[in-house]
Amino acid sequence: MLQQALVSTMHVNASRRLFLTKASTFGISHNTLKVGDEIWLLAGAKTPFVLRPRQDGTYELIGEAYVDGLMFGELWPEDEDVPVDITLT
């Protein structure tokens, strides 16, 4: 049973990568992360997401993320009633 759980965990995490934000916060997300990717809190979402800014002003969705201290809305902006519109490609 324990061996099966370890194999399952290794399989799931094989496509994940640990990261450190500029604010020295640890997280884990998709293994295609690059320097310059951004962590976003998207209205209505239960987890933060990694978005990659593109030169044309749009964003590429990389995937969901676990970010320590950010999972339960701890850092949701005070002015949350003022959403920012973005375009995902």
C-alpha positions as CSV (number, residue, x, y, z in Angstrom):
1,M,0.0,0.0,0.0
2,L,2.8,2.5,1.0
3,Q,4.8,1.5,-2.1
4,Q,1.8,2.1,-4.4
5,A,1.2,5.6,-2.7
6,L,4.9,6.5,-3.3
7,V,4.8,5.4,-6.9
8,S,1.6,7.4,-7.4
9,T,3.1,10.5,-5.8
10,M,6.2,10.2,-7.9
11,H,4.1,9.9,-11.1
12,V,2.0,13.0,-10.3
13,N,5.1,15.1,-9.3
14,A,7.1,14.1,-12.3
15,S,5.4,16.9,-14.2
16,R,5.8,19.5,-11.4
17,R,8.6,21.9,-10.5
18,L,9.3,23.7,-7.2
19,F,9.8,27.4,-7.6
20,L,10.7,30.5,-5.5
21,T,9.0,33.8,-6.1
22,K,10.8,37.2,-5.9
23,A,9.1,37.6,-2.5
24,S,10.9,34.4,-1.4
25,T,7.7,32.3,-1.3
26,F,7.9,28.7,-2.3
27,G,5.5,27.0,-4.6
28,I,5.0,24.1,-7.0
29,S,3.5,24.1,-10.5
30,H,4.0,22.7,-14.0
31,N,7.5,21.7,-15.0
32,T,7.5,24.2,-17.9
33,L,7.9,27.2,-15.6
34,K,10.3,29.9,-16.8
35,V,11.8,32.9,-15.2
36,G,9.4,35.8,-15.8
37,D,6.2,33.7,-15.4
38,E,3.6,35.4,-13.1
39,I,1.4,34.1,-10.3
40,W,-2.2,35.3,-10.7
41,L,-5.3,35.1,-8.5
42,L,-8.1,34.7,-10.9
43,A,-11.6,35.7,-9.7
44,G,-13.7,32.6,-8.9
45,A,-10.7,30.2,-9.0
46,K,-9.8,28.1,-6.0
47,T,-6.1,28.1,-6.6
48,P,-3.5,30.6,-8.0
49,F,-2.5,30.2,-11.6
50,V,0.8,30.7,-13.5
51,L,0.5,32.9,-16.5
52,R,3.2,33.7,-19.0
53,P,3.2,37.3,-20.4
54,R,3.5,37.5,-24.1
55,Q,5.0,40.3,-26.2
56,D,1.6,41.2,-27.6
57,G,0.1,41.9,-24.2
58,T,-1.8,38.7,-23.8
59,Y,-1.0,35.8,-21.4
60,E,-0.4,32.1,-21.9
61,L,-2.0,29.9,-19.2
62,I,0.7,27.5,-17.8
63,G,-1.3,25.9,-15.1
64,E,-2.5,26.0,-11.6
65,A,0.0,26.4,-8.7
66,Y,0.4,25.8,-5.0
67,V,1.9,28.9,-3.4
68,D,2.6,28.9,0.3
69,G,0.6,31.6,2.0
70,L,-1.5,32.3,-1.1
71,M,-3.9,29.4,-1.2
72,F,-6.8,30.8,0.9
73,G,-6.9,34.3,-0.3
74,E,-4.4,35.6,2.2
75,L,-2.9,38.0,-0.4
76,W,-6.1,38.9,-2.3
77,P,-5.9,42.7,-3.1
78,E,-7.8,45.1,-0.9
79,D,-9.4,46.6,-4.0
80,E,-10.7,43.2,-5.2
81,D,-13.8,44.9,-6.6
82,V,-11.6,46.4,-9.4
83,P,-10.8,43.4,-11.6
84,V,-8.1,43.5,-14.3
85,D,-9.2,42.2,-17.7
86,I,-6.6,40.1,-19.5
87,T,-6.6,37.9,-22.6
88,L,-5.4,34.3,-22.4
89,T,-4.0,32.7,-25.6
